[in-house]
Amino acid sequence: MEPPVRLASTGTITHGVSVGEVLGVSTLAGARLIAGERGLGRIVQRLNVMEVPDILAWVKPHELLLTTGYPLRNTPQSLGRLVADLDERGLSALAIKLGRYVDELPAEMAEQADRLGFPLIQLPDDVGFDDILNQVLTDILNRQAAVLARAEEAHRALVQVVLAGGGLNEVTAEVAHLLDVSVAAVDGSGRVLAAAGPAGGGGHMSVLCESLTHEGPPAAEADGARRRSFASVPVLAGGHHHGRIVAYSPSAAIGDSDVGILERAATVAALVVTRQEAVNAVESKYRADFLRDVLTGRAGTVERVTARARAFGWDLARPVTVLVAELDPDGDERSAQDRLVACWTAAIRRHDPRGAVAGFSHEVVAVVDASADVSKVAKDAACAFADAPPATFSTGTSRPCPGAETLPDAYAQALKAARVGRQLHGPGAVAHFDQLGVYRLLSLVNDTDELHAFVRETLGPLATDDDAENADLRRTLQALLETNLNVAETARRLHFHYNTLRYRIGKLERLLGGFTDDPHLRLNLTLALHVLRMRGI
């Protein structure tokens, strides 16, 4: 069963009329704006009548408050604070009839209204509150009905896109047509997946994508309606963030109802994304099964392998290199494996579009052009994977192979390089098969107890760090063996005096035997030191 699709709200979308539009109704033809002209764009969703002095307990946001001033007739001094209190509670405006109970408003009240952008309106004496309530509420309901009808029309059109098998290209095209703006669907990293409208094919695309980080206030139109140039809503499905639907209008023509349609589009986009993910999961399984058969020699003839690989967009008929990436221990493998596959897929796509990549149960395998810079490929994948620590992976690289028939051997080399590289260098290692040397042979010994016994028998007391001097003596021995017992070169490397080094050689021979005269003992000592370097042994 598909996971539920959940849409995150971008905020409260208000469907109503602006204060400026309220002043345009016929019953308020004789009304006069006293102060707060900057607030004519405030949205009115409901009306209320002030009948009691403690009105603050009963008001709600987006209200137009009507009053004759009767509740304030005995306490006119409270008018000075009333504007700030109403503005703090999100009211849209205050409309008052003067001359009956309150002769005039204090200058302080008008100044405060202008400072806060809170409209103060003087009502005509001959207009009843019931007429105002009836006409304004009718306009609000008509506006909301029109918005709902438009949203329903958009919903049907977008659902039809999904039912017809459309993808993100069709979704963005439909939204651009409905809103007459530029629309794009972008993924979590900001990469444009689909775009339509004026920005879809020209120079406005960069401006459109900047809307992802646009934090400026919405631009106000002359009629006071809340408008903006940019809008962005997230696409969420199954609890995962899949990107955003963004819109751009150079004329600041995106209103609240348009944002509501964008949210519906984000819901439909989430359906499209989850559907595509299900398709990708099936295709990914087929690709992984096929590549596993190729790497284990069970995929058939070279001609058949080449033809099937071409159907996946892979070129396995050329010289290639195999890379294996394995998650390092102590990571959360369940959550990290999918991310590892995604990072390697993106890296291969950038460096070799015809390269093959698939995720197995414990590793990711890539087959790339032999001329590709495999260290750079691995570095790019590691950089992307490092965005969400603490998991790490080790990478192994094979020798170049001429074609599909030798891929099983190359896969074995890359797998060996990944595992031995981790033993040598720890988590996050990148190792090439040709650089493993004798470690390839040592890694074939599955009996680690036997390896430990060999180290103890060969190095004697130097096999452990019980004494602080042991590690120092092992470094001296290592340098002597690497320089083929060249005392002068070893002294130079270790910054020792010649006589000091001669003294240490004598001490080493008393502990280990006469290795300066016994080539077989020198070989054993070299192997023992190599085993000690291998982590996890």
N, C-alpha and C positions, 0 to 999 in steps of 0.2 A: 504494500500500500504506500502511495506517495506521501511524503511528510506534509503536514498542513502548511499553508502559505500564510504568513503573517506580515502585515504592512505596518511599518512604524510611522506614526504621525509626525508631521513636520511642525506642528503647532496647532493652535485653535484657528480654524477657518471660520470667519464670521460672515454670515449671509444676512445682510440688512441694507439699510439705506444710510447715506452719510448725512451729517447735520446740514450740510449745504443743500442736499436734496430735500430734506425736511422743510427747510425754509422756502422751498419752491412750490409747495402744495398750495392750493387755492385758499384754504382756510387760514393760512398764515401769510397771506399777501401783504397784510399791513404790519407784520412783525418787523422788529428792528434789532440788528445785532449791536449790542452795547460794547462788548469786549470779547477777546479770545478768538480773533479771526483765524489764527493759525490752526485752530482745532476744528475747522469746518469739515475736515476729512474723517473725523471720528465717526464710527459706525453706530447707528441706532438699531437695536434689535427689539427693544421693548420700551413701554412708557409707564410712568408711575406718577402719582399725584401726592404731593406733600401735604398731609393733613395733620401731622403731629410734630411737635418740636424735636423729638428724638428720631428723626427720619433716618439717620445713619444706620440704625439697626435693621432697616427694612429695604434699603436700596441694593441693587445688583449691578454688575458691570454691564456696559453698553445700554444703559437706560437714559431716556430723556425725561428729566424730572420737571413736572409742571407744578406751579404754586401761585397762590394769590398773595402770599406773604402773611396770611392769617396766623399760622402757628408761630410766626416770629414778631408779631406786632408788639408784644410786651418785652422782647429782648432783642432789639435791633442791633445791639453790640455784637451779637453772635454771628451776624452776617459776614463780618470780616474773616472769620475762620472757616465759614461754610464751604467756600470754593475749594480750598486746599483739602478739606475732608472728603468732599465729593470726588475730586480728582484722584485722590489716593485710593478710593474704592472703585475706580475704573468707570465712572459715569461718563456719558457722552456730552451732556450739556444741561444747563439749568435755564428754564423758561419761566418768567415771572410777570404777573400783571401788577403794574405800579399804580399808585394813586388811590387805592382802596384801603389797604392796611399798611402798606409801606410806600411812602411818598417817593423816595429815591434810594438808590443803592450807594453805599459809601464809596468814596474814591479809592480807598484801600482795596475794596472788593474787585473793582474793575482793573486796577493795576495788577492784582494777583492773578486774575483771569488771563490778562494779556501775557503775563510772565509764564504761566503754565500752559497756555494754548487751550484754555477751557472756555468754550463759548457761553456767553451770557446773552439771553434773548429777552427782549421786552415784547410781551404779547399784546395784541389789540384788545381793547376793553369789550368789544362787541362779539367776540368769538368765545363759544363755550368749550370747556374741556372735552365734552363728549364728542363734539365735531372734530376736534384735533385728534383725539384717540381713534375715532373711527377711520378717518382718512389716512393717517400715518400708518396705523396697523394694517390697513388694507394694502397700502403700498409695500410694506415689509413682507406681508404674506404673498403678494404677487411676485415680488422679487425672489423670495425663497422658492416659490413654485417654479419660476422660470429657471432658477439655478438647478433645482432637482431634475427638471425635465431635460435640461442640457446635459447634466451628469448621466442621466439614464440613457440618453441617446449615445453619449460617448462610451458608456459601459457596453451597450449592445454592439457598437462598432468594434470595440477592442476584443470582446469575447469572440466575435465572428472571425477576427484575425486568427485567434488561437484555434478555433474549430476548423478553420480552413488550412491548418498546418503552418501558419506563418511563424516567422521568427522575429528577432529583435529589429531587423531591417523594416519589416512590415509594421511592427508596433510603433517605432519612431516615425515612420511615414504617416501613419494614421493620426498620431498625436499632432504632428506638424500641420497636417491638413485641418484638424479640428480647431486648433488654437491659432493657426497662422503665425507660428513662431519657429525658431530653429530648435531642434530637439536632438539629443544624443543620449545613448546608453553607454555608460562607462563601467569598467570593472573596478575592483577594490584598489588597484594601483593607479587608476586614472586613465588607463588605456581605452581609447574609443572603440567600442564594439560595433556600433551602428549609429548612423546619423541621418537626418533628413531636414528639409527646409533650406533656407538661404545659406546656413552654415555648412550644409551637408557636402557642398562641393567647392567651397571657396575659402577666402581669406578670413572668414569670421570664425572658423573652427577654434582657433586659439582663444578667441574671446569667449566662446561658448564654454570651453573647458575651464576657463578661469572662474566660471560661476561656481565651481566646486568649493572654492575658498572665498567666495564673495561674501562679505559680512556687512556690507553697507546697508543703510536703511532703505526701505522701499521708496521709490520716487512717487511724489504726489501729483495727481492730475489737477486740472483746473476745477473740476467739479468736486474735488476732495476725496474721490474714491482711492482706496489703497492699491497702489500699482507698483510694479517693480520691473527691472530689466532682466533680472536673473531669478531662477527658481531651481531648487534641487530637492529631490526626495529619495530616500534610500530604498533599495530593493532587498527585502529580507524574505528568506524562505527556509523553513526547517530550522529556524534559530540561527542561520548563517547569513552574514552580510555579503551580498553578491555584487554590490556596486551601487550605482545611482542612475536615476533618470534626471537629466538636467535640461533646462530650457533657457533660451536667450531671445530677447526682443530689443532691438536698438531703440525703439520708441517707448520703452517702459510700459508695455501694454499687457503685462501679465498680472491678472487680478487674483483675488482669493478663490474665485470659482475655478479659474484655470489651474491653480495649484491642486484643487480637489480632483480635477481630471488627471493631472500628473500623478496623483496618488493612485488613482484607479489604473493608470498605465503601469505604475510600478508593481501593482498586484499582478497584472497580466504578464509583465516582464518576469516576475518571479515564477509564474507558471511555465513560461517559455524556458527559463534557465533550468528549472528542476527537470523538465522534460528532456532538455538537451543533455543534462548531466546523466540521466538514466540511459540515454542513447550512447553517450560517451563511455559509460561504465561497461556496457555490453561490448562496444567496439574495442575498448581497452583490453577486455578479457580475451577477445579473439586475437588481438595483436600480441598479447603476452603469450598466449598458448602457441601461436605460430612461431614466435621468436624462440621460445623455449625448445620447441621441436627442432628448429634450425641449429641451435647451440648444442643440442644433445645428439645431432646426427639422425633425427627421426623424421625429417621433413620431406624426404624423397630426393629426387634427382636435382642436380644443380639447375637445370632448366625450369623445373617446377618451382623450386625455391625462388628463383629470380623473378618468375612471372607473378607469383603470389605476393612477393615483396613489393613489386611495382604497383600492385593494386592498393597497397597501404601507403604508397608514396615513398617507398624506401628503394634505395639503389644498393643492392648487395653484390652486383657483378663487377665492382671496381675494387682496387686495393683499399682495405679498410683496417681500422684499429678497434679493438673491443675494450670498453671501459666497464668496470663493475664498481658500484657504490654500495657499501654495506653500512647500515646503521651501527654505530658503536654501542657497546653494552651500556647499561644504566640509563638509557633513554626510554621515553614512553613510546614504545614501538607502534602501538595502535594508532596514536594520533600523528606520529611523525612519518610513517611510511607513505601515506597519501601525499603529504607535503613534499617528501623527497622526490616522488615521481613527478609532481608538478614542476618542481625546480629544475630537475634534469630535462624534462620535456621542453621547457622554455629555453634552457641553455642550448640544447641541441638544435632547436628551431632557429636560434640566432646564428649559430656557427656553421650548421650544415643542414639545410632544409630537407635534404634527401636522406639524412641519417635516420637510423632506427633506434627507438627507445621504448622500453616497456618495464613495468614493475612486476617483480616476482614477490613471493611471500616475504623474503628477508633481504632483498637487494633490488637495485635498479641496474639494468644492463643497457648500454648504449653502443651502437655500432656506427662509427663515423668515418669520414674520408681519411685515408692514411696521411694526407697532407695537412690535416687540421691540427691546430695547436691544442693538443689534448690537455695540457696543463692549464691553459686559459679557460677551456671548457669547464674543467673541474673547479677552477677558481670562481667562475661566474655562478655555477650551481651552488657552491659553498657560501658565497656572499648572500644569495637569495635565501638560502636555508637558514643562515645565521640570524635572519630578522626575527625569528621566534625561537630563542634558545630554550632549554639548555642542550637539546639533542645535537649530536655531531655524527658525521659519517666518514669512513675511510674509503679511498678510491684506489683501484688497481688498474693498470694499463698493460695491454698485451703488446707483443711484437706486431708490426704490420703484417697482414696476411693478404694473399693475392685475390681471394674471392670467397664465395659461399662455402666451397668444399673444405676449407681449412678453418672455418669459424669455430667448430667445437674445440680445436686445440687452442685457438686464441682466447676463447672464453675461459678455459681451464687456466691459462696463463694469467689472465686479468684477475680471476678469482683468487688465485694463489698470491698474486702481488698485493691485493687488498688486505688479505688476512695476515700475511707476513709483514707487510708494511705497518700494520697496526701494532704487531708484536715488537717491531723495531723502534718505531717512532711515537707510539701512543695514539690516542683518538685523533681523528682529523687528518691522518697521514695520507699522502699521495705518493704511490710507489709504482715504478715501472718494472716489469718482469725482468728485463735485462740488468737491472740494478741490484737484484736480490743476491746474486752470486751464490756463496756457499749456504746462505740462509734457505735457499730453495731445498737443498738436501736435508738440512736440519729440520725443516718444517714437515718433512715426510715421516719423521719419527713420532709415532703416535703415543709411545710410552714415555710420558714426561718423567716418571719416576726413574727410568733408565737414564734420561738426560741429566737429572739431578745427581744421580750416583756417579756418572762420568765426570761431572764438574767437581764433585767432592774428591774423587780419587785423583784427579789430575792437578787441581789447584791446591789441594790440602787445606791448610789454615786460611789461605787467601780466598776460599770459596765463599766466605761469609764476611760480614762487617762487624763481627764481635769486637775486633780491635780497630781503633780509628786509623791505624797505620795501614790496614789491609787494602783499603781503596787506593791509597797513595802508591803502594807497591804494585797494585794491579795496573795503574796508569803507567808506571815505569816499565813494567813488563810489556804492556801493549805497545808502547812507543819503540822499545827494543825490537820486537817482532816485526813491526811495520817498517822499520829501517834496515831490516835484515842484519841486526846486531851491529850496526854502525854506531860506535860509542860516541864519536864526535857529533854526528848528526842528532843522536838522541839527546845528548847534553844540551845542544843548542835549542832543540824543540822544548825541552822541559825547563830550560833556564837553570841548569845545574852546572856546578863546577865539574870538570873532568874527573877529579879524584873522588868527588861525592858519588858520581854515577858508578865508578868502579867499585866503591864500597857497597852500593845497593845491588849491583850485579852479584857480588859475592854472597850477600844475604839472601837474594832470590835463589841462588843455586843451592844454598844450604837448606832452604825450605822445599824446593821443587826438584832438585836434581841438577845434573850437569847439562842443562839445555843448550849451553853455548857450543857444545861438541856433539849433541845428539839431535839430528834433524827430525827424527820421528817424535821425540819429546816436544820439539818446537811446534810440530803440526798439532799434536794433542792439546798443547797449551793454547794455540790459536783458536782451535775449535771450541775449547771450554770457554774462552773469553767471548766468543761469538754467541754461545748458548746463553751466557749471562746477560748479553745485550737484548735477547729476545724476551719481551714482556709477556707475561701470561704463562711462561714455562715453569 
